[in-house]
Amino acid sequence: MSEILHHMITGGPRPVAPFSHATEVDGFVFLTGQMPTYPDDPDKPLPEGIEAQTKRVMDNLILILKGLDLDLSNVFQVRIYLTHFDRDYEVMNRTYVDYFEPGKLPARTTIGVTGLAVGALVEIDMIARRP
């Protein structure tokens, strides 16, 4: 196994806890779960509602992928955490699916949780692989 690389992306979202934006080993890239915060104004209030928060989280993940010279086509596993699973699952799915090419969705797990950092409704992490 190669040495583990720890990545902090310039201009990426400010971490809400002690972690790297991503770690990488042997071509596998593990993106830390992202919150719906604004990279250019991390103290700004979170977007309202699950649709807006899902978009913000996905855009933050895309920013990290770009900083690593990757994109969503390199992602093969996604985990999604929702604080209001029954209420938000359907809308989150409709928002999420628009980010991927039809028929090329990564494997995924979605979990209902009792709370997330910064009062977020959704958190998403990803695993990608370099081509």
C-alpha positions as CSV (number, residue, x, y, z in Angstrom):
1,M,0.0,0.0,0.0
2,S,1.2,3.5,-0.9
3,E,1.6,6.3,1.5
4,I,-1.7,8.0,2.4
5,L,-2.1,11.5,1.0
6,H,-4.0,14.2,2.9
7,H,-5.7,16.9,0.8
8,M,-6.9,20.3,1.7
9,I,-8.3,22.1,-1.3
10,T,-7.6,25.8,-1.6
11,G,-10.9,27.7,-1.7
12,G,-12.7,24.6,-0.5
13,P,-15.3,24.6,2.3
14,R,-14.0,25.5,5.7
15,P,-13.9,22.3,7.8
16,V,-16.4,22.2,10.6
17,A,-14.2,19.7,12.6
18,P,-10.6,18.5,12.4
19,F,-10.3,16.7,9.1
20,S,-8.8,16.8,5.6
21,H,-11.1,17.5,2.6
22,A,-10.0,14.2,1.2
23,T,-7.5,11.4,1.7
24,E,-6.0,9.3,-1.0
25,V,-4.3,5.9,-1.3
26,D,-3.5,3.7,-4.3
27,G,-5.8,5.8,-6.6
28,F,-8.8,5.7,-4.2
29,V,-10.0,9.1,-3.0
30,F,-12.1,9.4,0.1
31,L,-14.0,12.7,0.3
32,T,-15.0,13.8,3.8
33,G,-18.7,14.4,4.3
34,Q,-19.6,17.9,3.3
35,M,-22.1,20.3,4.9
36,P,-24.2,22.9,3.1
37,T,-21.9,25.8,3.9
38,Y,-20.7,28.4,1.5
39,P,-16.9,28.2,0.8
40,D,-16.7,31.9,0.1
41,D,-18.7,32.9,3.2
42,P,-18.6,30.0,5.8
43,D,-20.4,32.0,8.4
44,K,-23.4,32.7,6.2
45,P,-26.6,31.0,7.3
46,L,-27.3,27.6,5.7
47,P,-29.6,27.5,2.6
48,E,-33.3,26.9,3.5
49,G,-34.7,23.5,2.8
50,I,-33.5,20.1,1.7
51,E,-33.3,20.9,-2.0
52,A,-31.1,24.0,-1.5
53,Q,-28.9,22.2,1.1
54,T,-28.5,19.2,-1.2
55,K,-27.4,21.4,-4.0
56,R,-24.9,23.3,-1.8
57,V,-23.4,20.0,-0.5
58,M,-23.1,18.6,-4.0
59,D,-21.5,21.8,-5.2
60,N,-19.0,21.6,-2.3
61,L,-18.1,18.0,-3.2
62,I,-17.7,19.0,-6.8
63,L,-15.3,21.8,-5.7
64,I,-13.2,19.3,-3.8
65,L,-13.2,16.8,-6.8
66,K,-12.1,19.6,-9.1
67,G,-9.3,20.5,-6.8
68,L,-8.1,16.9,-7.1
69,D,-8.5,16.9,-11.0
70,L,-11.5,14.6,-10.7
71,D,-15.3,14.9,-11.3
72,L,-18.5,13.1,-10.5
73,S,-17.8,10.5,-13.2
74,N,-14.9,9.2,-11.0
75,V,-17.3,8.6,-8.0
76,F,-18.4,5.0,-7.3
77,Q,-19.8,5.2,-3.8
78,V,-21.9,7.8,-2.0
79,R,-23.2,8.0,1.5
80,I,-26.0,10.4,2.4
81,Y,-27.1,11.3,5.9
82,L,-30.5,13.0,6.5
83,T,-31.9,14.4,9.8
84,H,-35.5,14.2,8.6
85,F,-35.4,11.0,6.5
86,D,-39.1,10.5,5.9
87,R,-39.8,14.2,5.1
88,D,-36.7,14.9,2.9
89,Y,-35.8,11.6,1.2
90,E,-37.9,12.1,-2.0
91,V,-36.9,15.7,-2.6
92,M,-33.2,15.0,-1.9
93,N,-33.3,12.1,-4.4
94,R,-34.8,14.4,-7.1
95,T,-32.1,16.9,-6.5
96,Y,-29.2,14.5,-6.2
97,V,-30.0,12.5,-9.4
98,D,-29.6,15.6,-11.6
99,Y,-25.9,15.7,-10.8
100,F,-25.1,12.4,-12.5
101,E,-25.3,11.1,-16.1
102,P,-28.4,9.0,-16.6
103,G,-27.7,5.3,-16.0
104,K,-24.3,6.0,-14.4
105,L,-25.3,6.5,-10.8
106,P,-22.8,5.5,-8.1
107,A,-23.6,2.8,-5.5
108,R,-25.2,4.6,-2.5
109,T,-26.4,4.3,1.1
110,T,-28.8,6.8,2.7
111,I,-29.1,6.9,6.5
112,G,-31.5,8.8,8.8
113,V,-29.6,10.4,11.7
114,T,-30.6,12.4,14.7
115,G,-28.4,15.4,14.0
116,L,-25.6,16.8,11.9
117,A,-22.9,19.5,12.4
118,V,-24.0,23.1,12.0
119,G,-27.6,22.2,12.1
120,A,-27.6,20.8,8.5
121,L,-30.4,18.7,7.1
122,V,-28.0,16.7,4.9
123,E,-24.4,15.6,4.7
124,I,-22.8,13.6,1.8
125,D,-19.5,11.8,1.5
126,M,-18.0,10.1,-1.5
127,I,-15.4,7.6,-2.6
128,A,-13.8,8.1,-6.0
129,R,-11.1,6.5,-8.0
130,R,-8.5,8.0,-10.3
131,P,-8.7,6.7,-13.9
